[in-house]
Amino acid sequence: MSRIPLEHRLRAAWQRRGPLAVVLWPLSRLYGALAARERAAYSSGARTVTRLPVPVVVVGNVVAGGAGKTPTTLAIVDHLKARGWRPGIVSRGHGRAGDDCREVMPDSDPRAVGDEPLLLRRRAGVPVAVAPRRAEAGQALLAAHPGCDILVCDDGLQHGALARDVEVCVFDARGTGNGWLLPAGPLREPWPRAVDLVLFTETPSAHGGAGQPAPTSAGQHPPTFTATRRLADDALRADGSRVPLAELQGQPLSAVAGIARPEAFFAMLRAAGLTLARTQALPDHYDFNSWQRPPDKRETLICTEKDALKLWRHDPAALAVPLVLDVPAAFFTALDGRLAAQGYHPRHTTAPAPRTP
């Protein structure tokens, strides 16, 4: 819990080049030098880059913290399934205990596989594997599921050990913040850099300033799209049943969020007409082991879908509100074009299925 004020202070500092960012700037130079050496090791062949036998789509970002990678991954997987692909998902499984390679099952313990991979497995309904080395996760997944013909890597834009065919860079409304590298700014690597597609999961703010993406090898700037992020119409109970959000209006609610931007979740709840008697902003990937429920039992507890996977062990009555990402059709057309340009086409034909939150 003591991490929360520091996290929030850093995120606020990352939006401008103020005193705290200036103090941290020398460290960002060191960080940048180490990151550049890492990238050079892969590009020069000094470190091994593994090419898997199926196309790989990497969904990542260049800023620290959540920008909407997981809902973007879900949207891409849904689209690929509708197109006739048989996708699988690989992830590092950030925040989990242990560093083994394992497949994620619907009933896996989030502490062992990570909250986001478990959410992806349950929502997408496709094979998911986790490992510190995404290539190892991909090899294990393909061995267990030989029918899988494309992999989507949730996070991994900076993971040079895995060869990729399409890179999707995700931003939220904050863009690149103050444009500096960690820890003086939010950037994991310098921006702009060459990627295939850029997706904003929210309308960029006036001061977000993601900048112009770097040109591709053909000298063209990658297409940039903006999605709409919203809450689902229903909240979920632990047993899978649904409660319309409209029925919760006027009730005293206690909202909790252990995500990168908890305030954004709280704001969306209020925008949906819900009354929040109290809010709890927790660190991203919070395990809830030391969490204590608010004392007022009259308040219904409401949380994110990712948090619910861990919170339901302690409070089965909590309600989870899924996040829905409405991605423009032009983004998927561009994605299909990138795959087709490299000779990749789905082997099966299926009718598009309606997407549900």
N, C-alpha and C positions, 0 to 999 in steps of 0.2 A: 504494500500500500504506500510505502514511503517513496516509491518510484514515481508516483503520479504527479506531484508538483514539478519535479525535474523534467519529466516527459513533456508536460504541458508548457513549461517555460522554454524548453528547447524548440518545440514546434512553433511557438509564437516568435522566437528569435529567428527562426529559419525563414520567416516571411519578409524580413527586411534586413538590411545591412546595418544593424544597430550596434550598441556597445558590446553586448555579449557575443554576437557573431564576429565582430572585429577581434575580440580577445582570442577566440577559437580559430581564427583564420590561419595562423602558422601551423596548427595541427592539421588543418585541411590540406596544406601543401604536402605534408608528410604522407597523409592518407592517399593523396593523388599520385604521388610517386610510387607507392607500394602497389596501388591498383594498376598503374600503367605497366609496371614490371610484370604483374600477373598476366595482363592481356598480351604483352609481348611474348611471354613464354609459350602461350598457345599458338599465336599467329606465326611464330618462327619455327614451330615444330619441336621446341625443347620439351614441351609437355604433350602428352598424348591426347588427341581429340578422337572420341569414339563415334563412329558412324553406325547407326542402327539400320536394320534392313527395311524399315518402313519410314515414310515421311514424318518429320517432327515439326510441330508448331509450338513455339515458345511464347508464352504469355508472361510478360514481366513489366517492371517499371524501372525508372532510373532514380526514383526518389525513395527515401526510407519511409517505412510505414505503409499502411493500406491505401491503395488508390482504386481498388475495385478489380483486382486480378481474379479473385475467385468467382464472382458473378460473371466476369467476362469469359473465363474458362468454361463455366456452365453453359453460357449462351453459345459459344463456339462448338462445344460437344453436342448440344441439342441440334445445331444446324448440320453438323457433319453426319449425325445419325439420320436426319431427314433426307440428306443427299445420298444416302446409301453406304456411307463409310461405317466401319466398325471400330470406333475409337477406344483408346485406353488413356489413362491419365497417370502421369508420374509427378512426384513432388518430393521435396526434401523432408517435409513434415516438421516445419519449424515449431519449436516449443515442446516437442515430445520427449519422453524419457528414453534414452538409448539411441544407438546409431546403427542398428541392424537394418537389413533390407527385408521388407516384408510386404505381403499383400494386405490391403485394407478390406475388411469385410463389413457388412452392414451393422454387425453387433460388436465391432472392435472397440476396445477401450481407447477413448481419445487421448489418454495419457501415453499410450504406447504408439499410436500412429499419427497423432496431431489432430487438432480440431478441424482445420480446413480440409485435409484429405478425407476425413470421415464424413464431413458435410458433402463433399464432392461425390463420394461413393453412394451416399443415400439419395442425393438429389439427381445425379446423372444416371445412375443405374448401369454404369460401365465399370470394367476392372480398373482398380487404382493400386499403385504400388509406391512405397516410399523408401528412400535411402539417401544418405548424404551425397552420394554420387548418382545423379539422375540417370546416367547411362546404365549403371548397375540395376536400378529400379526398372528401367525399360527392358533390359535383357531378361530379368526375372518375369516381368509381366508377359512378354511375348512368348516365353517358354511355357508359361502356365495357360496362356490364352492364344494359341497359334492363329486363331481366326482374326485377331486384332490386326488392322491394316493401316492404322495411323495413330500417332501418339501426340497428346497435348501435354506440354510441360507447364504446370502451374508454378510460376515464378522460375527464375533461372536465366534471366537476360544476361547476368554477369557470370553464369556458370559455363566457362569456356570449354570444359571437358566434354560437353555433349554437342555434337554437330546438329545443326538445325537447318530447316528448309524455309521456314517463315518465322519472322520475329514480329510480334505485336507488342507495342509499347503502350502502356496504360497510364493515363493521368486522371486525377480528379480536378476539382475546381481550383486547387492551389497551384497547379502547374508545376514549375520548377522552383517556386518560392523565391529566395534571394539569389538563386543561381550559383551558389557556392557549394563545394564538396563538403561531405561530413568531416568534422562535427560542426563546422561553422555554418553549414547550410544543409539542405535535405538530400543533395545529390550523391548517389552511390558511384557515379562515374560522370565524366564531363558530358554536357549536352549543349549543342545537338550532336547526335551520332546517327549513323546509318541504321535504319530499321525498315521493315516492309510496310507496316501499317501503324498508324497512331490512332488510339481511341480515347476520347475523353468520356469518362463515365458520368460526368456532370458538366453543365455549362461552365466554361472557364470564367473565373472572376476577372474583374478589370485589372487587378494587380497580380494575377497568377503568373502570367508571362512564361508559358512553356517554351517560347522561342520557335524559330523555324527549324523543323527537322532537317538533318543533313541529307544531301542528295544520295541517291542510290548509286550503284556502280555504273548505271546507265546515264547518270547525270540528272535524274529526275527526283523531285521531292516526293516522299511517300504520301499517299492519300491520308487525310486526317478526317475523322468522323467524331460526332458527338452523340452519345447515348443519353437516355433518360433513366435516372435511378429513382425508384419509388418503393414504397412499402406494399406488400401484398394486401389484398382486401380482407384476409382472414389471419388470425393468430392461430398457432398450433398448440395443442396440448401434448403431453408426453405420450399419450396413447394414440396419437395421430389424428384425433378429431379436431374440428375447426371451430373457432369462435369469430364471427364477423367483427371487425374493428368497430363498426357502427354501434354494436351492442355494448362496447366498453366506454363509449362517450358518456361523460358525466360521472363515471365511477372514479374513486380515488385509486391511483396507480402508483406503484413504486418501480421505477425503471432502472435497470442495471445493464452496463455494457463494458465488456472487456475487449475492446477493439481499438484500432489505431486512432479513430476519431469518434469517441463516444458522444461528443456534443452534437455531431451531425445526426446520429441516430435519435437522440432526444428531440432535436428540432423537427425531424420528420414525424415523430409521434405527435408532437404538439400541432404540427400542420395538419395532421389527420383528425384534429378535433379532440384529442385525448388530454385528460387532466393529469399532470404528473405531480403528485404530492411531494415526491422526493426523487432524486437521481443519484446514482452511484457510478462514477467514472473509474474504471479499473484498468490496470495495465493490459496491453494487448496480449492475447493468449493466456489470460489469467486462469489459474487452475481451480479456483474456488475452494481449495482445501481449508483455508483459514477464513473464508467468508462467513459473515454472520447476517442473517436475515434482518431487515428492518423490524423494529419492535412492534409497530402497529399492524396487527394481524388483519385489520379490515382492508388494508391496501392490497390489491391484486398485484403480484409481481409480474413484470413484463420485461423481456430481454431479447437479444438478437438470436437468430437461429444458431449461429456458431456457438454462442455462450450456452445455449440450452443443452447442448450435448454433454456439457460438464455439470451445469447447474441442476438439471433434473435429478441427478443422483442425490442432491441435498434437499431439493424442494420440488417434488413431482408436480405440484400444482402450478408452477410457473408457466406463463404463456410466452411462446416464441413468435416473433414477427419476422417472416422471411423478407428478404430484399429481392426485388425484381428489377432486372436491367433490360430495358427496351432498346435494342441495338438496331440502327437503321439497316434496311435491306442492302443498301449500297456497300456497307462494310463487308457483308458476307459475299457479295458479288466480287468484290476486290480480293477477298481471301481465296475464293474458288479460282479466280484468275491467276493468283500467285502459284497455287498448287498445279494448275493445268499447264502453266508456262514451263514447269519443270518436269512435265510428263506424268504427273500424278492425277489419277482419276479414280472415282469410287468403283469398286468391282460389282456392287450390287445396286439395284434400283428399288427404291421404296417411295411410297407416297408420303409427302410431308405430313407430319403429325402435329396436332395443335399443341402449343407449349403452355404448360401450366406452372404457376409459381410454386 
